[in-house]
């Protein structure tokens, strides 16, 4: 698992490509995976605090999409 990109670094065509087939993700499970596998990202985003965008997190076959501070982080599975 690694952070591939975020929505501020890509254009709309790439965003649409990455979001294709997105479905709801379990935020708590995603945060636990990030804490274990990407601890630097976990700490930099302070994921141990409340995230008002947690309900917007989704996943595709290839990516987890974490929404934090209205920015989508595309994490390759």
C-alpha positions as CSV (number, residue, x, y, z in Angstrom):
1,X,0.0,0.0,0.0
2,X,1.3,3.5,-0.9
3,X,0.1,7.0,-1.5
4,X,-0.1,7.4,-5.2
5,X,-1.4,11.0,-5.5
6,X,-4.0,13.4,-4.3
7,X,-6.7,15.4,-6.1
8,X,-4.7,18.6,-6.1
9,X,-1.9,17.0,-8.3
10,X,-4.0,15.5,-11.1
11,X,-6.5,16.7,-13.7
12,X,-10.1,15.9,-14.1
13,X,-9.5,13.1,-16.6
14,X,-7.2,11.2,-14.3
15,X,-9.5,11.9,-11.3
16,X,-12.4,10.3,-13.3
17,X,-10.2,7.4,-14.2
18,X,-9.2,6.8,-10.5
19,X,-12.8,7.2,-9.2
20,X,-14.3,4.8,-11.7
21,X,-16.3,2.1,-9.9
22,X,-15.9,3.7,-6.5
23,X,-18.0,2.4,-3.6
24,X,-18.3,3.2,0.1
25,X,-15.3,2.3,2.2
26,X,-15.2,1.6,5.9
27,X,-13.4,4.6,7.3
28,X,-12.3,3.0,10.6
29,X,-10.7,0.0,8.8
30,X,-9.0,2.3,6.3
31,X,-7.5,4.4,9.1
32,X,-6.3,1.3,10.9
33,X,-4.6,0.1,7.6
34,X,-3.0,3.5,7.1
35,X,-1.8,3.6,10.7
36,X,-0.1,0.2,10.2
37,X,1.2,0.5,6.7
38,X,1.6,4.3,6.2
39,X,2.4,5.7,9.6
40,X,3.9,8.9,8.2
41,X,0.7,9.7,6.4
42,X,-1.3,8.7,9.5
43,X,0.6,11.2,11.6
44,X,0.8,14.0,9.0
45,X,-3.0,14.0,8.5
46,X,-3.5,13.5,12.3
47,X,-6.0,10.7,11.6
48,X,-6.4,10.1,15.3
49,X,-8.6,13.2,15.4
50,X,-12.2,13.6,14.1
51,X,-12.5,13.8,10.3
52,X,-15.7,15.5,9.1
53,X,-15.1,14.1,5.6
54,X,-14.9,10.5,6.8
55,X,-18.3,9.5,5.2
56,X,-17.0,10.5,1.8
57,X,-14.2,7.9,1.8
58,X,-14.5,5.3,-1.0
59,X,-12.6,2.5,-2.6
60,X,-12.1,1.0,-6.1
61,X,-10.6,-2.3,-7.2
62,X,-7.1,-0.7,-7.1
63,X,-7.3,2.3,-4.7
64,X,-8.6,3.5,-1.3
65,X,-9.7,7.1,-1.6
66,X,-9.3,8.8,1.8
67,X,-11.0,12.2,2.0
68,X,-9.4,14.6,4.5
69,X,-9.6,18.4,4.6
70,X,-11.7,18.2,1.4
71,X,-8.7,16.6,-0.4
72,X,-8.9,13.1,-1.9
73,X,-5.8,11.0,-1.2
74,X,-5.5,8.1,-3.7
75,X,-3.8,5.2,-1.9
76,X,-2.8,2.2,-4.1
77,X,-3.9,-1.1,-2.6
